[in-house]
Amino acid sequence: MLSRRALNRATLARQLLLERKNVKPLAAIERLVGLQAQLPRPPFIGLWSRIDGFRRTDLIRLIERGDVVRATMMRGTLHLMSRKDYVKFRATLQPMLTLGAQSILRGRMSGIEVDRVVAEARPFFEEPHTFDEFRKYIGGGDERAIAYAVRMHLPLIQPPAEARWGYSASAVFTLFDDQLDSADLQALVLRYLAAFGPASINDMQTWSGLRNLRESFEALRRKLVVFTDERGKELFDLPKAPRPDEDSQAPVRFLPEYDNLLLGHADRTRIVPEEYRKRMFTANLAIPAAFLVDGYVAGTWKIERGKVMLEPFGRLSKKAKDDLAEEGEKLARFVEGD
């Protein structure tokens, strides 16, 4: 049995949040199986909190070279992925994207011939375009439903722009020009556990948006170790993955909006205390930027006039305040520049 605190420390270790690591940004992005990127800036802050000596230009360079791409992936949301992982896992996630389109569009999907509209959209997106431009190009029918179906079925990426955080505010998409690998659910299970384990089947389904993963987990059971949490729920993990002592020290850390750590599990109490859940996960699906104290979410933050402003959820110790002030000053310098 693993206590909630033991799960906290194991997850922080996988997420490079127990201590900053001297790793290359591309390796970190692959270790995390991508970074959620609904907004352009958060992945930069997420890497800054995880990598020793990380600079904004380190990620900009990867984006400009095409080694990192921004595309619709897990849960049908935008992520920064390594090009290699996009090739490897895009087809694996297609059933989730198809179900996502059906769930959002419902009856409107019945009037759409997906294969036909995707084939028609392919030459259009060989050059970068917005979906507003695509809807005008369609010129008839349920234009918004057709555009959404295309977005969820055609492999598209967002081209980089000359902007501080790598991408412009306008959502421009273009066709991904490499051949995708065949679907491989078991490979994705192993990568998920390396980044988020120990975890349940439901945890991975929540993170990925995929359904019916039990068969894939069962096929891998002999290669995995199995634990239970404090409620008796079965948790799977890689045998040699890090599981630090639950008394390991966890430094204060700042997480950006939609950080991986907050979205990687169905049971988020390993990171977010139950009494704070409603303050972090609201009906509008926005996930605020948060800070960690002793490994757990303790409040939210934002930058105003060059300073990090904290909104604690509870009382902070003097040491926590001092550590947050020191870390927050470094964060402000990173975000605002000199």
C-alpha positions as CSV (number, residue, x, y, z in Angstrom):
1,M,0.0,0.0,0.0
2,L,1.2,3.5,-0.9
3,S,0.2,6.4,1.2
4,R,-1.1,9.6,-0.4
5,R,2.2,11.3,0.6
6,A,4.2,8.5,-1.0
7,L,2.2,9.0,-4.2
8,N,2.9,12.7,-4.0
9,R,6.6,12.2,-3.8
10,A,6.7,9.6,-6.5
11,T,4.7,11.9,-8.9
12,L,6.9,14.9,-8.1
13,A,10.0,12.9,-8.9
14,R,8.6,11.8,-12.3
15,Q,7.6,15.4,-13.0
16,L,11.1,16.8,-12.2
17,L,9.6,18.8,-9.3
18,L,11.5,17.3,-6.3
19,E,14.6,19.0,-7.7
20,R,15.5,20.8,-10.9
21,K,17.4,18.5,-13.2
22,N,20.2,19.2,-15.6
23,V,18.5,17.8,-18.7
24,K,17.9,19.1,-22.2
25,P,14.4,20.6,-22.8
26,L,13.6,18.1,-25.5
27,A,14.4,15.2,-23.2
28,A,12.3,16.8,-20.5
29,I,9.3,17.3,-22.8
30,E,9.5,13.6,-23.8
31,R,9.8,12.5,-20.2
32,L,6.6,14.4,-19.4
33,V,4.9,13.1,-22.5
34,G,4.3,16.7,-23.7
35,L,3.2,19.9,-22.0
36,Q,-0.3,21.2,-22.1
37,A,-0.2,24.4,-24.2
38,Q,-3.6,26.0,-24.3
39,L,-1.8,29.2,-24.0
40,P,1.7,29.8,-25.4
41,R,3.5,30.9,-22.2
42,P,2.8,28.1,-19.7
43,P,5.1,25.4,-21.2
44,F,8.0,27.8,-20.8
45,I,7.2,28.3,-17.1
46,G,6.6,24.6,-16.7
47,L,10.1,23.8,-18.0
48,W,11.7,26.7,-16.0
49,S,10.4,25.1,-12.8
50,R,11.8,21.7,-13.8
51,I,15.1,22.3,-15.5
52,D,18.3,23.7,-14.0
53,G,19.4,26.8,-16.0
54,F,16.5,26.7,-18.4
55,R,16.3,29.8,-20.8
56,R,13.4,30.8,-22.9
57,T,15.5,30.7,-26.0
58,D,16.2,27.0,-25.4
59,L,12.6,26.1,-26.2
60,I,12.2,28.8,-28.9
61,R,15.1,27.1,-30.8
62,L,13.4,23.7,-30.6
63,I,10.1,25.2,-31.8
64,E,11.7,27.0,-34.7
65,R,13.6,23.9,-35.8
66,G,10.4,21.8,-35.7
67,D,11.8,19.5,-33.1
68,V,8.9,20.5,-30.9
69,V,5.4,20.9,-32.3
70,R,2.1,22.4,-30.9
71,A,-0.9,20.3,-31.7
72,T,-4.2,18.8,-30.5
73,M,-3.4,15.7,-28.5
74,M,-4.5,14.4,-25.1
75,R,-8.0,15.2,-24.1
76,G,-8.4,17.0,-27.4
77,T,-6.4,20.0,-26.1
78,L,-3.3,21.7,-27.4
79,H,0.1,20.3,-26.2
80,L,3.7,20.9,-27.0
81,M,5.1,17.5,-28.1
82,S,8.5,16.4,-29.4
83,R,8.1,15.8,-33.2
84,K,9.2,12.2,-32.5
85,D,6.4,11.7,-29.9
86,Y,3.8,13.3,-32.2
87,V,4.7,10.8,-34.9
88,K,4.6,8.0,-32.4
89,F,1.3,8.7,-30.6
90,R,-0.9,10.8,-32.8
91,A,-2.6,7.8,-34.3
92,T,-3.0,6.1,-30.9
93,L,-5.0,9.1,-29.7
94,Q,-7.3,9.2,-32.8
95,P,-10.2,7.1,-31.3
96,M,-10.3,9.7,-28.4
97,L,-10.4,12.6,-30.9
98,T,-13.1,10.9,-32.9
99,L,-15.2,10.3,-29.8
100,G,-14.5,13.9,-28.7
101,A,-15.9,15.3,-31.9
102,Q,-19.0,13.1,-31.7
103,S,-19.5,14.1,-28.1
104,I,-19.3,17.8,-28.8
105,L,-21.2,17.8,-32.2
106,R,-23.7,15.1,-31.3
107,G,-26.4,15.0,-34.0
108,R,-24.5,17.4,-36.2
109,M,-21.9,14.7,-36.9
110,S,-24.6,12.6,-38.8
111,G,-24.6,15.1,-41.7
112,I,-20.8,15.1,-42.1
113,E,-18.9,12.6,-44.3
114,V,-15.7,12.7,-42.3
115,D,-13.4,11.0,-44.8
116,R,-14.6,13.4,-47.5
117,V,-14.3,16.7,-45.6
118,V,-10.8,15.6,-44.3
119,A,-9.7,14.9,-47.8
120,E,-10.9,18.3,-49.0
121,A,-9.3,20.0,-46.1
122,R,-5.9,18.4,-46.6
123,P,-4.7,20.5,-49.6
124,F,-6.2,23.7,-48.0
125,F,-4.0,23.2,-44.9
126,E,-0.8,22.5,-46.8
127,E,-0.3,26.3,-46.3
128,P,-0.9,27.8,-42.8
129,H,-4.5,29.0,-42.3
130,T,-6.9,29.8,-39.5
131,F,-10.1,27.9,-39.0
132,D,-12.0,31.2,-39.7
133,E,-10.4,31.1,-43.2
134,F,-11.3,27.4,-43.6
135,R,-15.0,28.1,-42.7
136,K,-15.1,30.7,-45.5
137,Y,-13.4,28.2,-47.8
138,I,-16.1,25.6,-47.1
139,G,-18.7,28.1,-48.2
140,G,-21.8,26.2,-47.1
141,G,-23.4,23.6,-44.8
142,D,-22.7,23.4,-41.1
143,E,-19.4,25.2,-41.4
144,R,-18.5,25.2,-37.7
145,A,-19.3,21.5,-37.3
146,I,-17.3,20.6,-40.4
147,A,-14.3,22.7,-39.2
148,Y,-14.4,21.0,-35.8
149,A,-14.5,17.5,-37.3
150,V,-11.5,18.4,-39.5
151,R,-9.6,19.7,-36.5
152,M,-10.1,16.4,-34.6
153,H,-9.4,14.1,-37.5
154,L,-6.6,15.7,-39.7
155,P,-3.1,15.8,-38.2
156,L,-2.4,19.5,-37.9
157,I,0.2,21.5,-36.1
158,Q,0.6,25.2,-35.4
159,P,3.5,26.9,-37.1
160,P,5.8,29.0,-34.9
161,A,5.7,32.8,-35.1
162,E,8.1,35.6,-34.2
163,A,6.6,36.1,-30.7
164,R,8.0,36.1,-27.2
165,W,6.5,32.7,-26.4
166,G,7.0,31.1,-29.8
167,Y,3.4,31.3,-31.1
168,S,1.1,34.1,-32.2
169,A,-2.3,34.8,-30.5
170,S,-4.1,33.8,-33.7
171,A,-4.6,30.0,-34.0
172,V,-3.0,29.2,-37.3
173,F,-2.7,25.5,-38.4
174,T,-0.9,23.7,-41.1
175,L,-0.7,20.0,-42.2
176,F,1.8,17.8,-40.4
177,D,4.0,16.6,-43.3
178,D,5.6,13.4,-41.7
179,Q,4.2,9.9,-41.9
180,L,2.6,8.9,-38.6
181,D,3.3,5.6,-36.8
182,S,0.6,3.0,-36.3
183,A,-1.4,3.1,-33.0
184,D,0.4,1.5,-30.1
185,L,-1.6,1.7,-26.8
186,Q,0.8,-0.3,-24.8
187,A,3.7,2.0,-25.6
188,L,1.6,5.0,-24.5
189,V,0.7,3.2,-21.2
190,L,4.4,2.7,-20.4
191,R,5.2,6.3,-21.2
192,Y,2.3,7.5,-19.1
193,L,3.4,5.4,-16.1
194,A,6.9,6.7,-16.4
195,A,5.7,10.3,-16.2
196,F,2.7,9.9,-13.8
197,G,2.9,6.6,-12.0
198,P,2.0,4.9,-9.8
199,A,-1.4,5.3,-11.3
200,S,-4.7,3.6,-11.9
201,I,-6.4,2.7,-15.2
202,N,-8.9,5.5,-14.6
203,D,-6.0,7.9,-14.0
204,M,-4.6,7.3,-17.5
205,Q,-8.0,7.4,-19.1
206,T,-8.6,10.8,-17.5
207,W,-5.1,12.1,-18.6
208,S,-5.4,10.8,-22.2
209,G,-9.2,11.0,-22.8
210,L,-9.0,7.4,-24.1
211,R,-11.5,4.8,-22.9
212,N,-11.4,1.0,-22.3
213,L,-7.7,0.8,-21.4
214,R,-8.0,-2.2,-19.1
215,E,-7.1,-4.7,-21.8
216,S,-3.8,-2.8,-22.5
217,F,-3.0,-2.7,-18.8
218,E,-3.7,-6.4,-18.4
219,A,-1.5,-7.3,-21.3
220,L,1.3,-5.5,-19.5
221,R,0.6,-6.7,-16.0
222,R,3.5,-9.1,-15.9
223,K,5.9,-6.3,-16.8
224,L,4.6,-4.0,-14.1
225,V,4.4,-3.8,-10.3
226,V,1.1,-3.3,-8.7
227,F,0.3,-1.3,-5.5
228,T,-2.9,-0.1,-3.8
229,D,-3.6,3.3,-2.5
230,E,-5.2,4.1,0.9
231,R,-8.6,3.4,-0.5
232,G,-7.6,0.0,-1.9
233,K,-7.5,1.1,-5.5
234,E,-5.1,-0.8,-7.8
235,L,-2.2,1.2,-9.0
236,F,0.3,0.2,-11.7
237,D,3.9,1.2,-12.1
238,L,7.2,0.5,-13.8
239,P,9.4,-1.7,-11.7
240,K,12.5,0.6,-11.7
241,A,10.6,3.9,-11.7
242,P,11.6,6.3,-8.8
243,R,9.5,6.1,-5.7
244,P,11.2,8.3,-3.1
245,D,10.7,8.0,0.6
246,E,7.5,9.9,1.6
247,D,9.5,12.0,4.0
248,S,11.7,13.4,1.2
249,Q,11.8,17.2,1.2
250,A,9.9,18.9,-1.6
251,P,10.8,22.6,-2.4
252,V,8.3,25.3,-3.2
253,R,7.5,25.4,-6.9
254,F,5.5,27.6,-9.2
255,L,3.2,25.8,-11.8
256,P,1.7,27.5,-14.8
257,E,-1.9,27.3,-16.0
258,Y,-2.9,23.8,-17.0
259,D,0.3,22.2,-15.8
260,N,0.7,18.5,-16.4
261,L,1.0,17.8,-12.7
262,L,-2.6,19.0,-12.1
263,L,-4.2,17.1,-15.0
264,G,-2.5,13.7,-14.9
265,H,-4.9,11.8,-12.7
266,A,-8.5,11.1,-12.0
267,D,-7.8,11.2,-8.3
268,R,-5.9,14.5,-7.9
269,T,-5.7,14.4,-4.1
270,R,-2.0,13.3,-4.4
271,I,-1.3,16.9,-5.4
272,V,-4.4,19.0,-4.6
273,P,-5.9,18.7,-1.1
274,E,-9.6,17.9,-1.2
275,E,-10.5,21.1,0.5
276,Y,-8.9,23.1,-2.3
277,R,-10.3,21.1,-5.2
278,K,-13.2,23.4,-6.1
279,R,-10.8,26.4,-6.1
280,M,-8.6,24.7,-8.7
281,F,-11.1,22.8,-10.9
282,T,-14.0,25.0,-11.9
283,A,-17.0,24.6,-14.2
284,N,-15.3,26.8,-16.9
285,L,-12.4,24.2,-17.2
286,A,-9.8,26.8,-16.7
287,I,-6.9,25.6,-14.5
288,P,-5.1,28.5,-12.7
289,A,-1.4,28.9,-12.1
290,A,-0.6,27.4,-8.7
291,F,2.2,27.1,-6.3
292,L,3.3,24.1,-4.3
293,V,4.3,24.0,-0.6
294,D,5.7,20.7,0.7
295,G,4.6,19.2,-2.6
296,Y,0.9,20.2,-2.5
297,V,-1.0,23.0,-4.1
298,A,-1.2,25.8,-1.5
299,G,-2.6,28.7,-3.6
300,T,-2.6,30.5,-6.9
301,W,-0.3,33.2,-8.4
302,K,-0.2,35.8,-11.1
303,I,2.3,38.5,-12.2
304,E,1.3,42.1,-11.8
305,R,3.7,45.0,-12.5
306,G,6.7,42.7,-12.6
307,K,5.9,41.0,-9.2
308,V,4.5,37.6,-8.4
309,M,1.3,38.0,-6.4
310,L,0.2,35.1,-4.3
311,E,-3.3,34.1,-3.2
312,P,-2.7,31.4,-0.5
313,F,-5.6,29.0,0.2
314,G,-4.5,28.8,3.9
315,R,-2.0,30.0,6.3
316,L,1.7,29.8,5.2
317,S,4.6,29.3,7.6
318,K,7.4,31.9,7.7
319,K,9.8,29.5,5.9
320,A,7.3,28.9,3.1
321,K,6.8,32.6,2.7
322,D,10.5,33.3,2.5
323,D,11.0,30.4,0.1
324,L,8.2,31.6,-2.1
325,A,9.5,35.1,-2.1
326,E,12.9,34.0,-3.3
327,E,11.5,31.6,-5.9
328,G,8.9,34.2,-7.0
329,E,11.5,36.8,-7.6
330,K,13.4,34.4,-9.9
331,L,10.2,33.6,-11.7
332,A,9.4,37.3,-12.3
333,R,12.8,37.8,-13.8
334,F,12.3,34.9,-16.1
335,V,8.9,35.9,-17.3
336,E,9.5,39.7,-17.5
337,G,13.1,39.6,-18.7
338,D,15.7,42.1,-17.6
